[in-house]
């Protein structure tokens, strides 16, 4: 086995971890894969014999790549007037909801919730990096500090500030898939029946609906943010005719829906549920972004 192949094999052992880091940093599956590939390119151009801790080195390099992408993204947003920025919906990881059992719950326990990704999107790039690497992946502040060009103490403050914002915004989501499924079933039943009061009852009073339908749809307010149970229920009734073709599925490890009225997926809905009611709804209906998602086994 030549040296390059041996290094590639070692890298592959860390790919899943690096992809998880990049997804939490970027909220985009496609960008996460690009970041991981960029990390591999940097490794292939480096004297790997001088790297004492390959896993730590790869994690910090992936973090630096993601930070550059986040800063570039932030700069572009300052230049653009785009409603999609306000209606941020992350790319979504999809899996069939074929059964609800302890084995399945353990399998998806490491999934990152959509609500948390939305909160992370509102952090400054340096805050997001410090929080993700330290709080989610236990990277020491001494290793994070050089990435953000700060002292270890200043980096600790970045993470602390991010932590306060996350705790203040992220709902305490229901962890049990069975109870999540009960709420989802109630929502679907009310939608299919066109029952406005039942819809309001299954929604939290402060529920937030975020929709990203991209730029290809015409005649519709494509991307938007809607808040409040009655307002969100009204929006749900507008699309109740599609409820019959909606299929339950796992979206980022929690229950959600894929809408495929003519065989091909038209939208994905992710839900956050707490205390028996829906606190957040996230609809991804951008045709370009839907094309990048893996629906195998989710629409059959």
Steps between C-alpha positions, in 0.01 A plus 500: 500500500654836399527797734217697336252213531598442860439868577167489317394199707588681821302804383195287423497385861428862599268598213174444691621710792620779272173500310312537830719794599456670163122446490458659842719787391335560163146358515547375144568142400655602167726761660595255774616247242698774322664601827600141576645463150697822546636360826618189315675716240678693773606174666629357172725806462632479856780294651274261690796348685529827693138481621490350849120488538340447160141513628557827683685648203221408259232640730670836536574523127136421420399769749726752330362412156143537629581830669626641170178388332286655775685830478461503123131420537455785751674743265273402211190544713600857581497571127174322413138577573363147518199377697654153507752625754221571746327169423809286551420131481805271515556209267330197652618145566223255410434140606195274479270490800430128470480418866541655841717293731795554737750385239384767257502769768861419588592504132378857461592631844792696356285683244503877536155657523383748239408753768858498629638547149274803455625645829861435399438683173434817702838487675800692379744271311763507777236431765365209303843349458587530868165355610492212252858389547509534878145424618413237239836338431704578814784673316714691756491880486878502459452319167211721387667832584749501207215438253318819604820698570409556865641405836368191672315720753337705224400182318342371820293820511389443140370156590337630817318773309384251239389258771277764659339580165441134424347429840276803471367408157502122462176330611518201732405246236313176571758219484257207468425407139175329596360816659628704208312268265176551696524877452586457132198273451275756667636773275446290188146405602407863563658609170321233297168585664551873456431540874634843593435472874670160516801643319523789745477250786801298382713813451683686774367859537844635399566248222724622216465387138798551270466432128775493241353447155793641310485739208337283234140521617287780354182657635575394860671660796770237461705545816360631823480483876158474671437500875205421724269198514204654315712651223694177451174298504364723222811428294463128565140506377609664174704188421268243655426351157857366499462333841372178342831447319718582800707211635638489857877471516801577716644844436825566685409222740150627589161450336412698190330471163592467135241618249507311170157544333614377157778266602774762508568686827356854508589596855638378829362611834700472821330547836611581850265379772494582869240430769268332252483788252687617192735786581674529164425408138764517230399446137763452231337532157781645294521271193873553463572406862257207494692351208807471724323297769494122517139377495582132447271293717299804613247524219437142407 
